[in-house]
Amino acid sequence: MLMGDAESCSSRAVDFSPSQCRKQRQKVEVYEEVLCSLKETNEQETRQPGFEDELWTHFYRLPKRYALDVNVERAEDVLMHKRLLDMAHDPATRPAIEVRLVQVDSASSSRLSESVHSNSQRKLDTVHSGYFNNHSTHPPPAFGSSPDLELVNVANRSDDQDKDDTMSSHQFNPRLMHEITISTSDKPKLLSQLTSLLSDIGLNIQEAHAFSTIDGYSLDVFVVDGWSLEEAEDLRNVLVKEIAKVGEHLHGVSHAGKQEQTRIYHVNLPTDGIDVWEIDASLLTYEYKIASGSYSDLYKGTFYSQDVAIKVLTAEHLNENLQNEFAQEVYIMRKVRHKNVVQFIGACTRPPRLCIVTEFMSGGSMYDFLQKQKGGFELPSLLRIAIDVSTAMNYLHQNNIIHRDLKTANLLMDENGVVKVADFGVARVRDQSGVMTAETGTYRWMAPEVIEHRPYDHKADVFSFGVVLWELLTGKLPYEDLTPLQAAVGVVQKGIRPPIPRHTHPKFMELLERCWQQDPSLRPEFSEILEFLQYLARSRLQKKKGIAEE
């Protein structure tokens, strides 16, 4: 029996390093608190032989964040999560779905929690949970919604404001919402598909908590409104039907899915003349792997003695959707030629190896550079980089191309420090209506209209550019205290934005705020952004020259 000591990890059946032990200790404390609560309920499951081991396995396979966030006053919720994960193992019961009414304090329901609970926070959670248990037949949510968690509201407050001001004005104002818990096989883009599905059936996500187990399963919990309060079972039935329409991606790969993965696809590129970009795969030399993604690997190699980057689609993930994305990426890259866009050299579009070949950018990504530098850029360098990026984006938009995934990880540097926009895997040519509806991109950089699956246009790139400017200014990850999904909900529901440092140049601050306006029509065009940045750079040089002459 794995009872364990709350002060030591030594009694566990797994050996940990000192740093792992410190992290594991927090799991142990929550585990034992939940175990004691469950024992007191005297439920039949808790009396089964080996229950303690099974409960510990449940905590062990989930990330530390699960133990820190779960409402320990609702130990029965842990049993529900354990049951859903067990059901997810069986293809016949996967995905496993639970829908229930929960009572949420409206002030805290508008906030997102991704904070580590201190002892004092635990006490506040207990008071909060007790309030609900004493005043409602409906339970509180399984995660978060604690009155002391003010991450979203505090994120927009200046550094010199007292965070306690918000807490002191907190009022309990409970309201009913639905909590949806889904467990299934963990897959790339699973979270994106789930949020899209919830949005499509008219639900508004107020809180979200996503966990991946160490053995390849997911536990995703959403607190939503927008559904008739009396119809929890009806909502579950709708979810089951809608998820069935999505197909195997949420159910895990079936036997038929495995057969489909080995099928050979022929890429049909849009034709606008004779294709001169087809590369003979035998002429490519692979040197080493640079990076791996969900569906492709990136290699450093050579082509006719020229250093190149080779993006190869992994065969095990090849399906019709990926085939179409590959064809679209090749089609777009064939169309663009600009000094601030990574140069397309060619592609292998014939099986068995599908790949895209571009110039090799020896300086690496701007994201990696910022991580190594451990800080943002001073204004001169910041303006130079921003001008490079906005020049490229202005060119793309003039050619009706929307990038849709603009972030520092997709900004690469050559040996001379010139910054170029890369990765057109989700880029699209804008249609005649000028709007698009497919959700894509990365949540931390994504415009609100894209997150909400509303029609959007090229101004979505402008929003992402504003977040990129903030990254270059601070050297930090946007919304680093929130998960990507929690950041997305905050951007949409509360209009949160990364806090701008007080020392920022006033004109630059003004540009940031204009780029990430909630209303796309209020965001500037890249032609205007480029002109503004060039003006700032000239003004700075003139000022510097004037000081030197004096």
N, C-alpha and C positions, 0 to 999 in steps of 0.2 A: 504493500500500500504506500503510495507516494504522498504522505502527509506533509513532510518538509517543515523546515524551521523558517519563520519569517525573517530571522536575522542572518540566515546563512543559506547558501545554495548547495552546501556539501551533501545534504541528505537526498538530493534529487538523483535520478538515475542517469543524468547527463553531466559530463564534466565541462566546466566553463572557465574561460580566462578571467582575470580580475575584472576587466571592463565588462565582459559579458555577464559576470556574476552580479554586478551592480544593477544592470538593466533587468536581469532575470529576477532579482529580489522584489522589484515592484510587481512583476507578474505573480510571484508567489503570494505576496500580501493580499492582492485582490482575489486570487484563487482561493485562499483560505477563508477570506471573508464571505465569498459567495458560497463556498462549501458549507460553512457553519449555518448560513441562512437556509440553505436547501435542506440540511439535516433537520433543522427545526420544523420545516414544513411536513416532514415525515412522508413525503410523496413516495410512491412505490418504487419509482426509478432510482431514488437515492438509496434504497435499501438493497439494491442488486449487488452481487459480488463484483468487485472491480470498478465500482462507480467512481471512486476517487481517482483511479488511474485514468479512466475515460475523460473525466472532467479536466484533469491536468493536461492530457493530450490535446483537448480542445483549446486550452489557453496557449499551449506550447506551439501549436501549428499556426496560430494567428499572430500578427505583429504586436509589439509592445503597446502600440497605440490603442488596440482593442481593450486591453486591461485598464488603461488609463482613462478611456472615455466611457466605458460601459457603466450604466447606473447600478452600482452594487446594491442599492436598496431594492432593486427589482431583480433578485437572483433568478427568478423563474424565466426572465428574458434570456439569460445565458443558456438555460435548457432549451428554449425555443431555437436559438441560434445553432446549438449543437445538433438538434434534431434536423433542421433544414440542411446543414452541411452533410449530415449522414444521408439524407435523401438525395442530395446532389450526386452522391457516388453512384447511384443506380440510374442508368439511362431512362428507365421506365418512369421515374419520379423526378426527373431533371428537366427544367429548372424547378426548384422547390420555392413556393411563394406563400407568404403569410401577409394578410392585410387586416389591420385592426384600427379602431378608433383610439386616439390618444388625446390627452388634455395637455395643452401647451400654454405656458405663460406667453402672451402675445408679444411682450417686450423682448423676451429671450428667443422667441421663435423667429424673429427677424435677424438674429445673429447666428454666426457660425462658430462652432467650437472645435478647435484643434490644439488646445492647450493642455499641458501636463497639469494634472490636479495636484495641488499641494494639500497638506493636511487640513488647512483652514478651508480650502475649496471643497474638500470632501465633506466637511461639516455643513457648509452651505448647501451642498447637493442633498444632504440628508434632510435639512430643513425644508428644502424645496419639494423633495419627494414626499415628505410627510404631509406637506400642505395638500398636495394633490390626492394622496391616499385618503385623507380625512374629509375631503370636500367633493370627491367625485367618484363615480363608479367606473370611470375610465382611467387607465394607468398613464403615467407620463411616458415620453419617448424613451427608448432604450439607451440613447446616447445624447450627450450634450444638454442643451436647454437649461443650463444652470444660470441663475441670476448674476453670478460673478463673472461670467465669460463675456467680455465686451470686445472681442477681437475686431469685429467689423466696424463698430462705432468708433473705437479708439484709433483704428487705422487711419481715419481721416482727421484726427485731432492733431494740433501742432505739439511739438515736443514739450513745450512749457505748460501745457494744460494738465490739470490734475485728473487722472483717470477715475479717481474716487468720486468726482462730481457726477459722473454718469450713474455710478452705482447708488449714490445717495438718493437719486430721483427715481429709482426703480419702483415700479408698482406691479403687484400681482394682478394680472388681468387675463385669466385663463380663457382659452378657446379650444374647440375641438377640431382636430385634423385627422388625416389618415396616415398611418405609418405602414410603409410597404417594405418588406424584407424579401430579398431574392438571393438564392444561392444556386450556383451552377458552375460549370467548368470555366476556369479563368482563361480568357482569350484576348488577343489584341483587339482594341476598339470596342470591347464589351461595354465599358462604362458609357462610351459615347452612344452606342446603340440603345442602351437602357434609358438614358436621359432623353434621347430623341423620341423613343416610344412613349414615355410618360407625357412629354410635351404634346405629342400628336393626339393623345386622347383627352387633352384639355386640362391636365394637371399642372399646378404651379409648385415647383420644388422649393420648399422653405429651408430645409436642412438636408444634408447628405453626408453619409459616412460609408466609405468603400474600403474593404479589407481583402487582401489576397493571402491565401494559406500557403505554407511551404510545400504542399503537395499538389498545387495546381487547381485550387477551387477558389471561388469568390463568395464574399458575403457583403451585399450592398443594401444599405438601409436608407430609405428616403422618407422624409416627413413632407406631406403634400397637402394642399387644399385645392378646391375646384371641383369636388365631387360631393354629391348628396350625402349628408352625414349618416343617414339611416341605411345606406346601401353598401356596407363594407364587403359583403359577400358578392354583390353584383360587380363591384370594382375588381375583386379577385378574378371573377369569371371573365371579365373583359380583358384583364391582363393576360390570362392563360391563352385566350383566343388570339390576342395581338402578338404575343411572343411566338405562338405557333406559326403565324404568318412570316415572322422574321426568319424562321428556319433553323438550320442546324447550328448556326453560330452560337445561339444561346443554349442549345441542347447538348453541345459537345459533338465531336466528329463521330459520325456513325460509320458503318461499314461502307455504305454508299459514298459517304464523304471521302473516305480513304481512296476509293476507286477514282473519284473525281480529281483528287490531288495528283494522281499519276497520269491523268489524261494529258495529251500533248495539245497545246493551243497554238494556233497560227495567228500572229498579230496582224490585223488589218489596219494599216495606218491610213488616215485621211489623205487622199491623193490630190496634189496640186501641181502635177508635172512629174518628170522623171526623178526618182529618189536617188540622189548621189551620196547619201549618207550611210548606206549599208556597209558595215565593216566585216571583213573576213575574220572570224574568231581565231583562226590559227595564227594571225599576225599579232595577237595580243600576248604580252608576257606579264604574268602576275608575280609581283615581288613580295608583298605582305599585306595583311588585312589591316585596314585603318579603323573600321568600325562595323558594328552589326546593328541592324534595325529589326523591326517586326517582320518585314517581308523581304529584306534585301541585305546584302553585305557589300561593303565598300572597300576596294583594294587600291593600293598604289601599284602602278605597272608602267609598261612602256608600249608605244605603238610607233613603229618606224623610228626607234631610238628617241622618241619624244616622251617625256614624263607625262603620264596621264592618270586620272582617277577613273576607276571602273566600278560602276554600280551594277551588281549582279542580282537578279531576282532569284530567291531561294526556291528550288524546285518543289519542296514539300508544301509551300504555301501557294503555289500557282493555281489560280482559279479564274473564272470568267471576269469577275470584278477587277482583280489585279491585272489581268490582261488588258482590260479597257483603260485602267489608270496608266499602265506602261505606255500604251499606244498614244494616249493623250499627252504624256510627258514628252515623248519623242517628238510628237507633232509640234508642240509649243517651242521646244528648244531649237528645232530646225528653223523657226521663224525669227528668233531673236539674235541680234548681233550688236553688242554694246560693250564698251570698255569696262563698265561696272556690273556686267552680268557674266557669270562663269561661262567660258566658251565651250560650246558643244562641238565635239569632233566627229562623232558618229555613233551608230548603234548596231547591235546584233539583234535582229528581229526574227531570226529563224531558230527554232528549237534545235538542240535541247537547251542551249544557253542563251537567255535573253539578258542583254546588258546595255547600259548607256555609258559612253566614253566622253569625258570632259577633260579640260586642262587640269593639271595638278596644281593645287594651291598650297604651296609649301608653308605658308604662314599659319595654316590651320583656321579654326573657327574663332570668331570674336568671343563666343561664349567661353571657350577654353582659355583664351587669352585673359579674359576678365577674371576667371577663377584663379589663374596663376598669379596675376597681378595683385589680387586681393584688394580691389578698389576700382573706382571709376576713373574717367579721363578728365584732365584739366580742359578748360574751355577751348584752347587752340586745337588740340587733338580731337576733341569731341566734335567741333564744328567740321573739321576735315572729313571725319568718318561719316557724319550725318549728311554732308553734301554728297559724298560718294553714293550713299544708299538712296537718298532722295532723287539723285540724278537717274539712277537705275530704275527706280519705281515710277518716275515721271515718264521715262521711255516706255516702260511696260504698259502703263495706263493709256498712253497715247496710241498704243497698238492694241488696245482693248483686251489686255491680258491682266487678270487679277491673280495675284500670287497666292493669297489665302492662308499662308503659313509663315508670315514674316516674323522672325525672331533672331536673336544673336547667334543661335546655333546654325542658322542658315545664311550667315554672313561670313564669307571666307576672305582671307588675305593672301596676296601673292608675295613674292620675295621682296618687293619694293614697298610693301605696306599698303598697297591699293586694295580697297575693300570692294568685294563683288557679291551680288545677290546670287544665291544658289538654291538648289532643290526645288524643282518645279513638279514634284510628285503629285501635288493636289491643286496645282494652278489650273485655271480654266480660261478659255476665250469667252469674253462676255457676249451674251446673245443680244439680239436687236432690242429687246425690251430694257436692257441695261440692268436687270436684276437677276439674282440667283437665289435658290432656296436650299441647296444641299448643305448640311452642317459639316464643317471640316475645320482643320487647323488645330491649334494647341490651346487649351483652356486659359492658361495664364496670359496669353496674348490676344485672345479672341474678342472680337467686338460683340456688344450685347445683342445686336440683332441676329448675329450668327449663332450665338449660344441659344437663343430662343427659337431658332429655326424659322425666323421671319425672312421675307424677301430682303436681299441686301445687294449692294453694288460695290464699286471700287473703293468707296469710303471705308469699307471694313479694313482694307490695308492701311489706311491712314490711322485708324485706331491702334492697330498693331504697331505701327511705326512710333506712335507716342509712347507705348510701353518699351519699345527698343531704346528710344532716347533716354528714358528713365534708367534702363539697365546700364547704358553707356555712362550716364551721369553718376550712378551710385556703385556700380559693380556688383549689385545684389540680384538675387532671384526675385521676381515680382511675387508679392504675397507669400513670402517664404514661410510664414507661420500658418498658412492654410494649405490644405490639399488642393490640387488643381480643380476638382469639382466644387469644393467649398468656395474657392476664389471665384469661379464662374457664377455661382448662385449669388454671391455678394455683389458682383459687378452688375448683375441684372436687377436683383431685388432691392439693393441698398445704394447702388451707384458708387460703390467703393472704388478708389483708385490708389495706386502706390503713393505713399507720402513723399512729397517733394522736399528735399533738404532746404533749410532756411537760407543757406548761403548761395543758392542758385541765382544766376543772372536773371533779373526780372523779365527781360524779353524772352529768354529761353523758357522760363517758367510759364509765361503766357502762351508760348507755342505748345508746350506739353498739354496744357489745359484745353487748348483748342482742338488738338488732335484726338483727345479721348472724350470728347463731348458725347453724351448719351444719344443725342439726336444727330444722325449722320449728316444731315443737311448743314449743320453748324460746323462741321469739320472742314478744314481747308483742302484744296486740291494740291497735289504734289508740285505742280508748277509754282504755286504760291509759296509752298514750304521751301522750295529750292531758292526762290528769289529772296525770301526772308533770311535764310541761313547765309547766303552769299553776302547780303547786306550786313549781317552781324559780323561776319569775318572781315569785310572791308572796313567797317567802323572800328573794329578792334585794332587793325593794322594802322589805320590813320591816327588813332589815338596814341598808339605805341610810337609811331613816327614823330608825332607832335611833341611828346614827352622827351624823345631823344634829341630833337632840335633845340628844345629849351635848355 
